[in-house]
């Protein structure tokens, strides 16, 4: 199945570059472009793309103002230059399945992120995961909140590495585990946190962001 993509960014040069990365006749196909949030919603209704790449800073309606409505129509992958914890947290709470920061990924990672999000998974670039983790650690009651989840020490180790953007293979290598054991830990972590994806687990572990 070819994954259809809507590109939403107010910069036409960025839109052209993203189309060049994704509209190559392979696993993904760009079905539309929008330069503002209002146009994005209209195109999402018309095309029902599998994934929408969503910028934050745009005229008429910015990304945060439409992410919740847009997420009801399509899987949203935030793709913006803003790496502030407030925006990252708000986008993810609003329904975005992933978050990429301009200048912090290459075309192969973009493709992997789009395919992962299309498949119902989450995707946080390392810089976004790092910001989320830093936001947590700046809160005075963070450890009390974490303790309430009842994770074991090993599950906390796995989740910390997941929050840093590590793959299952990288987590297994770092902790001296098999990938199957890492997957089992993630299954238990998801159950304890009450989530169903890697992105949701990172956000839940990071706790509330300032808005």
Phi and psi in degrees as GROMACS dihedral restraints (atoms count N, CA, C in turn):
[ dihedral_restraints ]
;  ai    aj    ak    al  type     phi  dphi    fc
    3     4     5     6     1   -82.7    20    10
    4     5     6     7     1   128.5    20    10
    6     7     8     9     1   -83.1    20    10
    7     8     9    10     1   122.6    20    10
    9    10    11    12     1   -89.1    20    10
   10    11    12    13     1   143.1    20    10
   12    13    14    15     1  -132.7    20    10
   13    14    15    16     1   136.1    20    10
   15    16    17    18     1  -107.2    20    10
   16    17    18    19     1   129.6    20    10
   18    19    20    21     1  -105.1    20    10
   19    20    21    22     1   121.7    20    10
   21    22    23    24     1  -122.2    20    10
   22    23    24    25     1   108.9    20    10
   24    25    26    27     1  -161.3    20    10
   25    26    27    28     1   140.5    20    10
   27    28    29    30     1   -79.2    20    10
   28    29    30    31     1    -7.6    20    10
   30    31    32    33     1   -97.2    20    10
   31    32    33    34     1   114.2    20    10
   33    34    35    36     1   -64.3    20    10
   34    35    36    37     1   -27.7    20    10
   36    37    38    39     1   -67.4    20    10
   37    38    39    40     1   -41.6    20    10
   39    40    41    42     1   -64.3    20    10
   40    41    42    43     1   -43.8    20    10
   42    43    44    45     1   -60.4    20    10
   43    44    45    46     1   -41.8    20    10
   45    46    47    48     1   -63.9    20    10
   46    47    48    49     1   -41.6    20    10
   48    49    50    51     1   -64.4    20    10
   49    50    51    52     1   -43.4    20    10
   51    52    53    54     1   -64.8    20    10
   52    53    54    55     1   -40.4    20    10
   54    55    56    57     1   -61.4    20    10
   55    56    57    58     1   -40.4    20    10
   57    58    59    60     1   -62.8    20    10
   58    59    60    61     1   -35.3    20    10
   60    61    62    63     1   -70.9    20    10
   61    62    63    64     1   -35.8    20    10
   63    64    65    66     1  -109.1    20    10
   64    65    66    67     1   -24.7    20    10
   66    67    68    69     1   -98.1    20    10
   67    68    69    70     1    68.2    20    10
   69    70    71    72     1  -117.5    20    10
   70    71    72    73     1    10.5    20    10
   72    73    74    75     1    80.3    20    10
   73    74    75    76     1    13.5    20    10
   75    76    77    78     1  -104.3    20    10
   76    77    78    79     1  -123.1    20    10
   78    79    80    81     1   -77.8    20    10
   79    80    81    82     1   -18.1    20    10
   81    82    83    84     1  -128.6    20    10
   82    83    84    85     1   155.1    20    10
   84    85    86    87     1  -145.2    20    10
   85    86    87    88     1   127.6    20    10
   87    88    89    90     1   -79.9    20    10
   88    89    90    91     1   124.3    20    10
   90    91    92    93     1  -106.7    20    10
   91    92    93    94     1    -4.4    20    10
   93    94    95    96     1  -177.9    20    10
   94    95    96    97     1   160.5    20    10
   96    97    98    99     1  -133.9    20    10
   97    98    99   100     1   144.9    20    10
   99   100   101   102     1  -138.9    20    10
  100   101   102   103     1   146.2    20    10
  102   103   104   105     1  -105.8    20    10
  103   104   105   106     1     1.0    20    10
  105   106   107   108     1  -154.8    20    10
  106   107   108   109     1   166.3    20    10
  108   109   110   111     1   -65.2    20    10
  109   110   111   112     1   -36.5    20    10
  111   112   113   114     1   -62.6    20    10
  112   113   114   115     1   -46.5    20    10
  114   115   116   117     1   -65.5    20    10
  115   116   117   118     1   -33.9    20    10
  117   118   119   120     1   -61.9    20    10
  118   119   120   121     1   -44.9    20    10
  120   121   122   123     1   -63.0    20    10
  121   122   123   124     1   -41.4    20    10
  123   124   125   126     1   -62.7    20    10
  124   125   126   127     1   -43.2    20    10
  126   127   128   129     1   -70.7    20    10
  127   128   129   130     1   -35.2    20    10
  129   130   131   132     1   -64.7    20    10
  130   131   132   133     1   -39.0    20    10
  132   133   134   135     1   -64.8    20    10
  133   134   135   136     1   -38.6    20    10
  135   136   137   138     1   -74.3    20    10
  136   137   138   139     1   -45.5    20    10
  138   139   140   141     1   -98.9    20    10
  139   140   141   142     1   -20.7    20    10
  141   142   143   144     1    45.5    20    10
  142   143   144   145     1    58.9    20    10
  144   145   146   147     1   -66.5    20    10
  145   146   147   148     1   153.1    20    10
  147   148   149   150     1   -64.6    20    10
  148   149   150   151     1   -39.4    20    10
  150   151   152   153     1  -135.9    20    10
  151   152   153   154     1   141.7    20    10
  153   154   155   156     1  -120.9    20    10
  154   155   156   157     1   124.5    20    10
  156   157   158   159     1   -84.8    20    10
  157   158   159   160     1   119.4    20    10
  159   160   161   162     1  -120.2    20    10
  160   161   162   163     1   119.6    20    10
  162   163   164   165     1   -79.8    20    10
  163   164   165   166     1   162.4    20    10
  165   166   167   168     1   -96.0    20    10
  166   167   168   169     1   -56.2    20    10
  168   169   170   171     1   -85.2    20    10
  169   170   171   172     1   104.0    20    10
  171   172   173   174     1  -144.9    20    10
  172   173   174   175     1   157.5    20    10
  174   175   176   177     1   -75.6    20    10
  175   176   177   178     1   166.9    20    10
  177   178   179   180     1    68.9    20    10
  178   179   180   181     1   -60.5    20    10
  180   181   182   183     1  -147.0    20    10
  181   182   183   184     1   115.1    20    10
  183   184   185   186     1   -78.6    20    10
  184   185   186   187     1   171.3    20    10
  186   187   188   189     1   -58.4    20    10
  187   188   189   190     1   -43.2    20    10
  189   190   191   192     1   -64.6    20    10
  190   191   192   193     1   -28.3    20    10
  192   193   194   195     1   -75.8    20    10
  193   194   195   196     1   -16.2    20    10
  195   196   197   198     1  -120.9    20    10
  196   197   198   199     1    -6.6    20    10
  198   199   200   201     1   -58.5    20    10
  199   200   201   202     1   -40.5    20    10
  201   202   203   204     1   -65.6    20    10
  202   203   204   205     1   -45.5    20    10
  204   205   206   207     1   -66.2    20    10
  205   206   207   208     1   -40.2    20    10
  207   208   209   210     1   -65.6    20    10
  208   209   210   211     1   -36.8    20    10
  210   211   212   213     1   -66.8    20    10
  211   212   213   214     1   -16.3    20    10
  213   214   215   216     1   -78.2    20    10
  214   215   216   217     1   -16.2    20    10
  216   217   218   219     1  -107.0    20    10
  217   218   219   220     1   -22.9    20    10
  219   220   221   222     1  -161.2    20    10
  220   221   222   223     1   159.0    20    10
  222   223   224   225     1   -77.6    20    10
  223   224   225   226     1   125.5    20    10
  225   226   227   228     1  -100.6    20    10
  226   227   228   229     1   127.9    20    10
  228   229   230   231     1  -115.9    20    10
  229   230   231   232     1   106.0    20    10
  231   232   233   234     1   -66.1    20    10
  232   233   234   235     1   132.4    20    10
  234   235   236   237     1  -139.7    20    10
  235   236   237   238     1   101.9    20    10
  237   238   239   240     1  -150.3    20    10
  238   239   240   241     1   167.6    20    10
  240   241   242   243     1   -87.5    20    10
  241   242   243   244     1    -6.6    20    10
  243   244   245   246     1   -86.6    20    10
  244   245   246   247     1   117.4    20    10
  246   247   248   249     1  -110.4    20    10
  247   248   249   250     1    21.1    20    10
  249   250   251   252     1   -73.8    20    10
  250   251   252   253     1   143.2    20    10
  252   253   254   255     1   -60.9    20    10
  253   254   255   256     1   -30.9    20    10
  255   256   257   258     1   -63.0    20    10
  256   257   258   259     1   -45.5    20    10
  258   259   260   261     1   -72.2    20    10
  259   260   261   262     1   -43.2    20    10
  261   262   263   264     1   -57.8    20    10
  262   263   264   265     1   -49.2    20    10
  264   265   266   267     1   -62.8    20    10
  265   266   267   268     1   -43.4    20    10
  267   268   269   270     1   -65.6    20    10
  268   269   270   271     1   -39.7    20    10
  270   271   272   273     1   -62.6    20    10
  271   272   273   274     1   -45.6    20    10
  273   274   275   276     1   -69.5    20    10
  274   275   276   277     1   -40.2    20    10
  276   277   278   279     1   -64.8    20    10
  277   278   279   280     1   -31.9    20    10
  279   280   281   282     1   -73.5    20    10
  280   281   282   283     1   -13.2    20    10
  282   283   284   285     1   126.1    20    10
  283   284   285   286     1    -4.0    20    10
  285   286   287   288     1   -63.4    20    10
  286   287   288   289     1   137.7    20    10
  288   289   290   291     1   -87.8    20    10
  289   290   291   292     1   -12.4    20    10
  291   292   293   294     1  -160.3    20    10
  292   293   294   295     1   171.9    20    10
  294   295   296   297     1  -149.8    20    10
  295   296   297   298     1   121.8    20    10
  297   298   299   300     1  -120.9    20    10
  298   299   300   301     1   145.5    20    10
  300   301   302   303     1  -112.3    20    10
  301   302   303   304     1   129.7    20    10
  303   304   305   306     1   -53.7    20    10
  304   305   306   307     1   138.2    20    10
  306   307   308   309     1    84.9    20    10
  307   308   309   310     1    -4.2    20    10
  309   310   311   312     1  -117.6    20    10
  310   311   312   313     1    17.7    20    10
  312   313   314   315     1  -151.1    20    10
  313   314   315   316     1   160.9    20    10
  315   316   317   318     1  -114.3    20    10
  316   317   318   319     1   170.2    20    10
  318   319   320   321     1   -54.7    20    10
  319   320   321   322     1   -41.1    20    10
  321   322   323   324     1   -61.4    20    10
  322   323   324   325     1   -38.7    20    10
  324   325   326   327     1   -67.5    20    10
  325   326   327   328     1   -38.6    20    10
  327   328   329   330     1   -58.7    20    10
  328   329   330   331     1   -45.1    20    10
  330   331   332   333     1   -62.8    20    10
  331   332   333   334     1   -44.4    20    10
  333   334   335   336     1   -61.3    20    10
  334   335   336   337     1   -40.7    20    10
  336   337   338   339     1   -64.4    20    10
  337   338   339   340     1   -44.1    20    10
  339   340   341   342     1   -61.9    20    10
  340   341   342   343     1   -44.8    20    10
  342   343   344   345     1   -67.5    20    10
  343   344   345   346     1   -37.8    20    10
  345   346   347   348     1   -64.3    20    10
  346   347   348   349     1   -46.8    20    10
  348   349   350   351     1   -64.4    20    10
  349   350   351   352     1   -39.6    20    10
  351   352   353   354     1   -62.0    20    10
  352   353   354   355     1   -30.5    20    10
  354   355   356   357     1   -87.5    20    10
  355   356   357   358     1     8.6    20    10
  357   358   359   360     1    90.3    20    10
  358   359   360   361     1     4.9    20    10
  360   361   362   363     1   -94.2    20    10
  361   362   363   364     1   170.2    20    10
  363   364   365   366     1  -101.1    20    10
  364   365   366   367     1   165.4    20    10
  366   367   368   369     1  -152.9    20    10
  367   368   369   370     1   116.5    20    10
  369   370   371   372     1  -117.9    20    10
  370   371   372   373     1   127.4    20    10
  372   373   374   375     1   -65.5    20    10
  373   374   375   376     1   155.0    20    10
  375   376   377   378     1   -53.4    20    10
  376   377   378   379     1   -38.3    20    10
  378   379   380   381     1   -67.2    20    10
  379   380   381   382     1   -38.6    20    10
  381   382   383   384     1   -68.3    20    10
  382   383   384   385     1   -40.3    20    10
  384   385   386   387     1   -64.1    20    10
  385   386   387   388     1   -39.4    20    10
  387   388   389   390     1   -64.4    20    10
  388   389   390   391     1   -42.3    20    10
  390   391   392   393     1   -62.5    20    10
  391   392   393   394     1   -42.1    20    10
  393   394   395   396     1   -62.0    20    10
  394   395   396   397     1   -43.7    20    10
  396   397   398   399     1   -66.9    20    10
  397   398   399   400     1   -40.8    20    10
  399   400   401   402     1   -63.7    20    10
  400   401   402   403     1   -37.0    20    10
  402   403   404   405     1   -62.6    20    10
  403   404   405   406     1   -40.1    20    10
  405   406   407   408     1   -61.7    20    10
  406   407   408   409     1   -48.3    20    10
  408   409   410   411     1   -70.6    20    10
  409   410   411   412     1   -13.3    20    10
  411   412   413   414     1   -84.0    20    10
  412   413   414   415     1    -7.6    20    10
  414   415   416   417     1   -93.1    20    10
  415   416   417   418     1   131.4    20    10
  417   418   419   420     1   -63.0    20    10
  418   419   420   421     1   -29.9    20    10
  420   421   422   423     1  -102.5    20    10
  421   422   423   424     1    19.7    20    10
  423   424   425   426     1   -60.5    20    10
  424   425   426   427     1   -44.9    20    10
  426   427   428   429     1   -65.8    20    10
  427   428   429   430     1   -35.2    20    10
  429   430   431   432     1   -62.4    20    10
  430   431   432   433     1   -42.6    20    10
  432   433   434   435     1   -63.9    20    10
  433   434   435   436     1   -40.6    20    10
  435   436   437   438     1   -65.7    20    10
  436   437   438   439     1   -42.3    20    10
  438   439   440   441     1   -60.1    20    10
  439   440   441   442     1   -29.8    20    10
  441   442   443   444     1   -65.1    20    10
  442   443   444   445     1   -20.5    20    10
  444   445   446   447     1   -76.2    20    10
  445   446   447   448     1   -19.7    20    10
  447   448   449   450     1    72.5    20    10
  448   449   450   451     1    30.2    20    10
  450   451   452   453     1   -76.1    20    10
  451   452   453   454     1   147.6    20    10
  453   454   455   456     1   -75.7    20    10
  454   455   456   457     1   167.6    20    10
  456   457   458   459     1   -59.7    20    10
  457   458   459   460     1   -40.6    20    10
  459   460   461   462     1   -67.7    20    10
  460   461   462   463     1   -39.1    20    10
  462   463   464   465     1   -63.7    20    10
  463   464   465   466     1   -36.4    20    10
  465   466   467   468     1   -65.5    20    10
  466   467   468   469     1   -40.2    20    10
  468   469   470   471     1   -60.7    20    10
  469   470   471   472     1   -45.7    20    10
  471   472   473   474     1   -61.7    20    10
  472   473   474   475     1   -44.4    20    10
  474   475   476   477     1   -70.2    20    10
  475   476   477   478     1   -33.9    20    10
  477   478   479   480     1   -63.0    20    10
  478   479   480   481     1   -41.9    20    10
  480   481   482   483     1   -69.8    20    10
  481   482   483   484     1   -37.5    20    10
  483   484   485   486     1   -60.4    20    10
  484   485   486   487     1   -41.6    20    10
  486   487   488   489     1   -66.1    20    10
  487   488   489   490     1   -23.5    20    10
  489   490   491   492     1   -87.0    20    10
  490   491   492   493     1     7.0    20    10
  492   493   494   495     1    86.8    20    10
  493   494   495   496     1    14.8    20    10
  495   496   497   498     1   -79.6    20    10
  496   497   498   499     1   145.4    20    10
  498   499   500   501     1   -79.0    20    10
  499   500   501   502     1   169.2    20    10
  501   502   503   504     1   -58.3    20    10
  502   503   504   505     1   -41.3    20    10
  504   505   506   507     1   -63.8    20    10
  505   506   507   508     1   -42.1    20    10
  507   508   509   510     1   -67.6    20    10
  508   509   510   511     1   -37.9    20    10
  510   511   512   513     1   -63.9    20    10
  511   512   513   514     1   -44.3    20    10
  513   514   515   516     1   -60.2    20    10
  514   515   516   517     1   -44.2    20    10
  516   517   518   519     1   -65.2    20    10
  517   518   519   520     1   -42.9    20    10
  519   520   521   522     1   -64.4    20    10
  520   521   522   523     1   -39.3    20    10
  522   523   524   525     1   -97.8    20    10
  523   524   525   526     1    -1.1    20    10
  525   526   527   528     1    71.0    20    10
  526   527   528   529     1    36.4    20    10
  528   529   530   531     1  -116.1    20    10
  529   530   531   532     1   168.7    20    10
  531   532   533   534     1   -85.8    20    10
  532   533   534   535     1   159.1    20    10
  534   535   536   537     1   -63.9    20    10
  535   536   537   538     1   -33.3    20    10
  537   538   539   540     1   -63.0    20    10
  538   539   540   541     1   -39.3    20    10
  540   541   542   543     1   -66.6    20    10
  541   542   543   544     1   -39.8    20    10
  543   544   545   546     1   -60.5    20    10
  544   545   546   547     1   -44.2    20    10
  546   547   548   549     1   -61.3    20    10
  547   548   549   550     1   -39.1    20    10
  549   550   551   552     1   -64.4    20    10
  550   551   552   553     1   -41.3    20    10
  552   553   554   555     1   -61.9    20    10
  553   554   555   556     1   -42.3    20    10
  555   556   557   558     1   -64.5    20    10
  556   557   558   559     1   -37.9    20    10
  558   559   560   561     1   -59.2    20    10
  559   560   561   562     1   -45.6    20    10
  561   562   563   564     1   -67.4    20    10
  562   563   564   565     1   -38.5    20    10
  564   565   566   567     1   -62.8    20    10
  565   566   567   568     1   -47.0    20    10
  567   568   569   570     1   -58.5    20    10
  568   569   570   571     1   -41.9    20    10
  570   571   572   573     1   -64.5    20    10
  571   572   573   574     1   -43.0    20    10
  573   574   575   576     1   -70.2    20    10
  574   575   576   577     1   -34.2    20    10
  576   577   578   579     1   -85.2    20    10
  577   578   579   580     1   -12.8    20    10
  579   580   581   582     1    70.9    20    10
  580   581   582   583     1    39.7    20    10
  582   583   584   585     1  -127.0    20    10
  583   584   585   586     1   172.2    20    10
  585   586   587   588     1  -130.4    20    10
  586   587   588   589     1     5.0    20    10
  588   589   590   591     1  -146.2    20    10
  589   590   591   592     1   164.6    20    10
  591   592   593   594     1   -64.0    20    10
  592   593   594   595     1   -42.9    20    10
  594   595   596   597     1   -61.9    20    10
  595   596   597   598     1   -45.4    20    10
  597   598   599   600     1   -61.8    20    10
  598   599   600   601     1   -36.6    20    10
  600   601   602   603     1   -65.0    20    10
  601   602   603   604     1   -43.3    20    10
  603   604   605   606     1   -63.4    20    10
  604   605   606   607     1   -44.2    20    10
  606   607   608   609     1   -65.1    20    10
  607   608   609   610     1   -43.3    20    10
  609   610   611   612     1   -63.2    20    10
  610   611   612   613     1   -40.9    20    10
  612   613   614   615     1   -66.7    20    10
  613   614   615   616     1   -33.8    20    10
  615   616   617   618     1   -75.7    20    10
  616   617   618   619     1   -19.1    20    10
  618   619   620   621     1    76.7    20    10
  619   620   621   622     1  -170.5    20    10
  621   622   623   624     1   -69.1    20    10
  622   623   624   625     1   141.8    20    10
  624   625   626   627     1   -99.2    20    10
  625   626   627   628     1   155.0    20    10
  627   628   629   630     1   -67.7    20    10
  628   629   630   631     1   141.2    20    10
